[in-house]
Amino acid sequence: MPRYEYRCRTCGDTFELSRPMAESSAPASCPSGHEDTVKLLSAVAVGGSAGSAPAPSAGGGGGGGCCGGGCCG
C-alpha cells in the first residue's frame, strides 16, 4: 500500500499515512487531531536501479551535451 506524506498547517508537523491510491486525495488529520493538512509532493524513483543507466558524459563527444540537440557550443 502506498505511503503519502502530509504537513499540518496548524502545528507544522509532517507525517505519513499508508492508504489505497483511491484515497490519496481524501482529507487527512494530523496525529495531533488538526484538520488543516496538505499532501506533500514526493519524488519517487520507479523501476530499475541506480547503476543501470550510463552516466552522461561531460563535454563534447557527439552526445548532444546539456541540451541534447547540439545547440550548445
Backbone bond lengths (Angstrom), bond angles and torsions (degrees), N, CA, C in turn:
res aa  C-N    CA-C-N  psi(-1)  N-CA   C-N-CA  omega(-1)  CA-C   N-CA-C  phi
1 M - - - 1.449 - - 1.528 107.98 -
2 P 1.334 117.69 133.69 1.468 120.64 -178.81 1.526 112.85 -65.41
3 R 1.328 114.40 150.79 1.471 121.28 175.83 1.516 107.78 -108.72
4 Y 1.315 115.70 135.23 1.456 121.80 179.83 1.522 108.85 -119.49
5 E 1.326 115.80 142.49 1.456 121.60 -178.79 1.531 109.44 -103.92
6 Y 1.318 115.39 136.24 1.464 122.58 -178.66 1.519 109.57 -129.23
7 R 1.335 115.72 157.52 1.467 121.62 174.12 1.522 107.57 -128.68
8 C 1.338 114.26 134.32 1.462 120.77 177.69 1.520 108.45 -83.78
9 R 1.320 116.46 127.81 1.467 120.66 179.44 1.525 111.50 -78.85
10 T 1.327 116.72 -18.25 1.459 120.64 -178.64 1.525 111.55 -81.06
11 C 1.360 116.48 -51.70 1.463 119.19 -175.72 1.531 113.34 -108.27
12 G 1.341 118.13 -10.11 1.458 121.04 177.31 1.517 115.23 85.06
13 D 1.340 118.19 -1.53 1.461 120.81 179.74 1.529 110.72 -67.96
14 T 1.333 115.65 146.14 1.454 122.71 173.21 1.522 106.63 -110.11
15 F 1.343 116.04 134.79 1.467 120.21 -177.90 1.522 109.44 -145.70
16 E 1.339 115.76 162.85 1.456 122.53 -179.85 1.513 110.12 -118.02
17 L 1.335 115.23 148.25 1.453 121.79 174.75 1.521 108.76 -132.23
18 S 1.325 116.81 138.55 1.461 121.77 171.15 1.515 106.66 -94.50
19 R 1.328 116.21 123.64 1.458 120.25 179.96 1.517 109.36 -155.92
20 P 1.329 117.51 157.35 1.472 120.18 178.72 1.524 110.94 -61.87
21 M 1.324 116.57 153.40 1.462 121.03 -179.85 1.528 111.13 -58.63
22 A 1.321 118.16 -32.90 1.457 121.98 -179.71 1.529 111.63 -63.48
23 E 1.333 116.90 -21.45 1.462 121.34 -179.31 1.529 112.51 -105.76
24 S 1.318 117.93 11.47 1.466 120.93 -175.25 1.526 113.09 -62.87
25 S 1.314 117.96 -28.40 1.470 120.63 -179.12 1.525 112.83 -96.46
26 A 1.324 117.22 -0.94 1.466 120.68 -179.90 1.527 109.68 -68.21
27 P 1.333 118.24 148.27 1.470 121.06 177.86 1.532 111.48 -57.77
28 A 1.318 115.68 147.64 1.470 121.46 179.33 1.517 108.95 -131.10
29 S 1.322 116.71 133.15 1.469 121.57 175.52 1.516 108.85 -90.24
30 C 1.323 117.08 143.16 1.460 120.44 177.25 1.530 109.01 -74.41
31 P 1.328 117.77 162.04 1.471 120.89 -179.72 1.528 113.50 -57.23
32 S 1.337 117.91 -22.21 1.461 121.22 178.63 1.530 112.13 -86.87
33 G 1.352 116.14 -1.70 1.456 120.34 176.46 1.512 116.17 95.10
34 H 1.327 117.97 1.66 1.461 120.68 178.87 1.527 110.25 -74.84
35 E 1.322 116.17 146.70 1.468 121.13 -177.51 1.523 113.85 -98.53
36 D 1.336 118.29 -18.13 1.458 122.00 -175.19 1.526 110.15 -84.26
37 T 1.335 116.40 83.96 1.463 121.58 -177.91 1.525 109.89 -122.95
38 V 1.312 115.44 161.15 1.451 122.14 177.86 1.524 108.49 -134.71
39 K 1.342 116.11 138.20 1.466 120.96 177.65 1.518 108.51 -78.02
40 L 1.325 116.57 132.52 1.466 121.77 -179.28 1.518 110.15 -90.03
41 L 1.301 116.09 149.68 1.451 122.08 176.43 1.516 108.85 -82.95
42 S 1.317 115.89 126.70 1.461 120.44 -179.58 1.524 109.28 -114.05
43 A 1.313 116.26 138.22 1.457 121.41 174.23 1.515 108.14 -91.84
44 V 1.318 116.47 119.19 1.450 121.31 -176.25 1.519 108.94 -123.61
45 A 1.309 116.76 130.51 1.455 121.58 175.10 1.521 108.23 -83.79
46 V 1.331 116.60 133.70 1.455 120.79 -178.27 1.515 109.24 -118.89
47 G 1.334 116.07 126.03 1.451 122.05 174.50 1.517 113.79 71.03
48 G 1.317 114.82 167.40 1.460 121.43 177.03 1.518 113.43 64.64
49 S 1.306 114.72 -173.18 1.453 120.31 176.60 1.516 108.25 -134.96
50 A 1.304 116.22 162.71 1.456 121.16 -175.88 1.518 112.25 -61.38
51 G 1.310 118.19 -29.79 1.454 120.76 -176.27 1.516 114.11 -94.01
52 S 1.334 119.13 5.65 1.452 120.34 -173.32 1.528 113.92 -82.52
53 A 1.313 118.80 -25.78 1.454 121.34 -179.04 1.522 110.02 -102.84
54 P 1.328 117.20 140.90 1.463 118.61 178.12 1.522 110.88 -68.96
55 A 1.312 115.94 145.72 1.462 121.06 178.58 1.517 109.23 -74.07
56 P 1.327 118.46 144.08 1.467 119.96 177.57 1.520 110.33 -63.64
57 S 1.319 115.83 143.42 1.454 119.35 -179.66 1.514 110.36 -83.78
58 A 1.302 116.24 145.64 1.458 121.55 178.77 1.512 109.43 -83.43
59 G 1.306 116.73 145.09 1.458 120.92 176.18 1.512 112.81 78.44
60 G 1.322 116.15 -168.13 1.465 122.50 -178.41 1.504 111.78 -68.68
61 G 1.292 116.24 -161.18 1.445 119.34 -179.14 1.496 111.75 120.05
62 G 1.342 117.21 10.66 1.450 119.97 175.44 1.507 114.50 82.43
63 G 1.313 119.16 5.96 1.452 120.70 -177.87 1.511 114.06 -88.50
64 G 1.307 119.40 -1.65 1.448 120.78 179.15 1.509 113.95 93.53
65 G 1.317 118.88 -12.27 1.455 122.24 176.79 1.516 113.22 63.07
66 C 1.324 115.33 -146.63 1.462 120.75 -172.72 1.511 113.46 -70.96
67 C 1.321 118.73 -28.53 1.454 119.28 -174.20 1.523 112.36 -103.77
68 G 1.303 118.87 -7.33 1.459 121.47 175.16 1.523 115.05 77.34
69 G 1.310 118.66 -10.36 1.448 120.04 -177.01 1.513 114.56 -114.66
70 G 1.305 116.97 3.06 1.439 120.39 178.49 1.533 114.07 77.16
71 C 1.335 117.06 13.61 1.470 119.03 -178.78 1.514 112.03 -83.51
72 C 1.325 118.80 -11.85 1.460 122.16 176.54 1.520 108.03 -88.47
73 G 1.283 117.84 137.59 1.451 121.39 -177.80 1.423 112.91 -73.32
